[in-house]
Amino acid sequence: MNLQRFNALWRFNYPLVERQVIIYLIVSVFFAILMLLPVSGPIQFSIYTFGNMALNYLVVLAPIVLAKNGDYRIIERLIPATAGEKFCWRLIYFLIVIPAVTIVFPYWAGYLYLQIPSIQTEAMKSAIEMAENLPFRVMLLNKLTYVAEVLTCLYVVSYTRKSRIVKSVLAVFVVQFVVACFGFAWGIYSTTAALSADSHSPLNPQQLQDEVLARMYDTSYLFIVIGVVTVYTSIMLILNYRVLKHRNL
Amino acid sequence: MIELTNLTFSYLRNGYPALNDISCVIEPGIRLLAGENGAGKTTLLHNIAGLSRPTGGHVTIDGSDPASDKPEDLGRVFLLEENQFFPGKSIREFAAMHSRFYRRFSNELFYENLHAFGLTGDESLSNLSLGNRKKSELAYVLALGVDVLLLDEPTNGLDIEGREALRHIIGGATGDGQTIIISTHAVGELEHLYDGAIFLSKGHLLYAGNLDDVDERLAFTVTKVPEPEAIYSELQVGRVLNICDAAISEGGGTVNWRLLYSGLHSPLRQELLNILNSPSII
């Protein structure tokens, strides 16, 4: 990789992404402030859930910026830099810069929330603690799913010729739906297993919930899902590179 | 020099070819690329720019593949299309970011071009009218100094002064060995600038030739008429000769490409092609 060209690529793309980074920062700070408001538990929990969902979509749909102002692809693909250099720029921007910009303030707000007892409510506190204490495998699956969704959006925006924004949003929904189906099947499987254990030695609701979660986190099913998402993500990585390498428009 | 060898391109696998077995050599100079809607002009430009890979045959620019991933090959071609998005607040800002990749970019020429179009370069691209945005883009790409510059409908949206300025700029733009291919339906607009033409129809190459070859053949046909009666009906001979006569200027040196294009899209196509493709006269 030629660092001079890579640096020039950053400078070249700066006007394209400048506004996006600023908007994402504003939304992120706004959500962080909302998280720290001393309001009732259900409202705090709603803000937290809705905010996380919105930020998640902001991150995975960020590649739409490439399609919003007419066709940027010709200029980009004709730039005298290798496909590898262009690919690296895209990965660093969409998989590191954008998530960092979007998540850093809410993450910091979550930490701050746990340090200020006067604004804490039980629902919000347990939601933040649960999110922060997820087992590594579940965390890994979450991150892989993010990456898979971002790469899907990026690929569809780069590859398709018409209705690129609509198609890329639909593609992200499809990936989310498939992953959700995996999660749903996984939940049913774990609950069924926990309930059948329950018939032998009755558990109270809290114990049952813990049992279901323990089975969800431990089962080999989780590894299979991680494997499937990893393979899909790898294919998306290759396709995203190929679309820049072969430059088909 | 651009060489197209049996170039075939389909958008869909096994689909109807948008370009069908096109072979020709495009020498440096200003070339007209013309054809009806759907003739394959933009597809040909994309293949020359390396934005599409031929499904058959190949394209080379001075022997190298334009679809390669090498920065030095990529830096030789630039395509300006309709609805192309130039990131940046102004063309000046865009030029500052983008021209770093092009070693032969001339900042001086860029500002000369902007001046000729009556622009400063500081105008906000998002607030400019279609025509002024086009002028800004043209001012920039004509200063890039690439070996092959592909312009798709460059006069679209330009006012009369803009077209005049473009004619003036392009006329002085071709450096040593530079090729500018202008794809347009407004064939007559820049016609005194063209050193040659490529005519497409329904994905097939109708004719590709240099100004001198065309001029020589048309002039010869008008003046000598080598026993045309043996080949054509009398009525057709008269009409073909009329086209040839009108297509060449007095004293030669320029060709009325618009008339020739119309002739090639008329029932007289074959007769005209016979003349244009006849062996060298001199």
Interface residues (C-beta under 8 A of the other chain):
Chain A: N2 R5 A8 R11 F12 N13 Y14 P15 L16 N69 G70 D71 Y72 I74 I75 R77 L78 I79 P80 A81 T82 A83 K245 H246 R247 N248 L249
Chain B: H46 A49 G50 L51 S52 R53 A67 D69 K70 P71 E72 L74 G75 V77 F78 L79 E81 N83 Q84 F85 F86 P87 G88 K89 E93 F94 M97 H98 R100 F101 Y102
